[in-house]
Amino acid sequence: MQQTQVLVEEGAVQALAGGFGGVIVREADASYDSARAIFNGMYDHRPALIARCNGVADVTAAIAFARDHDLEIAVRGGGHSVPGYASTDGGVVIDLRDMNGVRVDPQTRTARAEGGTTWGKFDRETQAFGLATTGGRITTTGLGGLTLGSGSGWLERKFGWTLDNLVSADVVTASGEVVHASETENDELFWGLRGGGGNFGVVTSFEYRLHELGPIVLGGMLLHRRDKAPALLRDWRDFMRTAPDEVGSGFAFLTAPPLEFVPEGLRGQPACGIVFLYAGPAEEGEDAARELRALADPDVDLVMPMPYTVVQQLLDAPNPPGRPQYWKSDNVRELSDGAIEALTEQANRTTSPLSVVILEAKGGAIGRVPDAATPVSGRDAEAAYYGIAQWEDPAQADVHLEWAREFGDAMEPFGSRNAALNFVMDEGQERVQSTYGPEKYARLVALKDRYDPGNLFRRNQNIRSSGSR
């Protein structure tokens, strides 16, 4: 196996390790391959070293090491970065996985979580008090990337995006300064963190506003044969246009799994699914669930009272770590009949049974936050769409990539080009700027110039400092 080129002297690495509270993982170590693996198996990066931090002091030391030796930094929390930014070739991975403590204050309805926490752990801790905030739809997703990029989840129509529920954050900047940001302290940085990604430093802790929810909610999935899709999708759209904010829902084109709860004739066949969650008392959601069922008689009905943490796990099994995947995504301001026709046509052309096309209903609390309040735009979107190519055979990668790109091309006339950058791949600097718009982007550049003028944190959807263009 080819060895990663080491760009620094052994003595310098030993000096870092000697004062490090966590663990330094290098290519010769037995844990290297497992430590460097990230969620998207499309990427096989080989960092020079992985700094598994166990506190702020370790993060500060790792940043200084990378800065002093001119090494690229990748920041890893959950490792779910769709474009593979959670690792790097020949650089330093600042790995926060071991920084995953969560402290819930039920009196103030807030929770503080360290930067490497996953949503599965966060939900488990907050649900012990019957509290929650909008979080990721896969439990192994990290808080950091999701929050800094926007934070879409099943609760967003009721409580807003994750970033709308952020109260404060602690950030280690490129210079090694530890900065606390909130509405009342370093407020401009706080504005930039809520959608500006990891451009301004490494966030070591997040404080969130919590809401009463659960532990039992009404949720689950309805599964239908694919031939129902065109009419069902239009009816679902119309249903969501008048649904109460408590209803969180998504529509997916998928292949029915070969599991016992699926009728034998539907297993392994093209299907469509509707995920439903009522963000309130379970009994109050029965009317909405009944109306959703009435759109078409479901072939499988898994909507029932269940723990909120179980709803959060619904998408874990079909999204295992390590599978290669490639995404095309955007918002649509209006989910028109034309958009639905294009989406359906492209979904019926998928080249892998693992590939999916997903629509997420927006609106509600998302749109009640002023657009200027955060860098992320798209608050006026009716829905977000995702074409996600997934495959297992590396020899077939080009076929599946071609489908995803054709999907993106077909949907482009309907998109607004302002979807959260967490879900955008290889579209370049122009897409970054168009997502924010000129005024917000200029404001973000000013923040970059203040906190990272040398663009040390560039392994991301990059906001370039004035001096690095």
Secondary structure, 3 states (H helix, E strand, C coil): CCCCCCCCCHHHHHHHHHCCCCEEEECCCCCHHHHHCCCCCCCCCCCCEEEECCCHHHHHHHHHHHHHCCCCEEEECCCCCCCCCCCCCCCEEEECCCCCCEEEECCCCEEEEECCCEHHHHHHHHHCCCEECCCCCCCCCEHHHHHHHCCCCCCHHHHCCHHHHEEEEEEECCCCCEEEEECCCCHHHHHHHCCCCCCCCEEEEEEEECEECCCEEEEEEEEEEHHHHHHHHHHHHHHHHHCCCCEEEEEEEEECCCCCCCCCCCCCCEEEEEEEEECCCHHHHHHHHHHHHCCCCCCEECCEEEEHHHHCCCCCCCCCCCCCEEEEEEEECCCCHHHHHHHHHHHCCCCCCCCEEEEEECCHHHHHCCHHHCCCCCCCCCEEEEEEEECCCHHHHHHHHHHHHHHHHHHHHHCCCCCCHHHCCCCHHHHHHHHHCHHHHHHHHHHHHHHCCCCCCCCCCCCCCHHHC
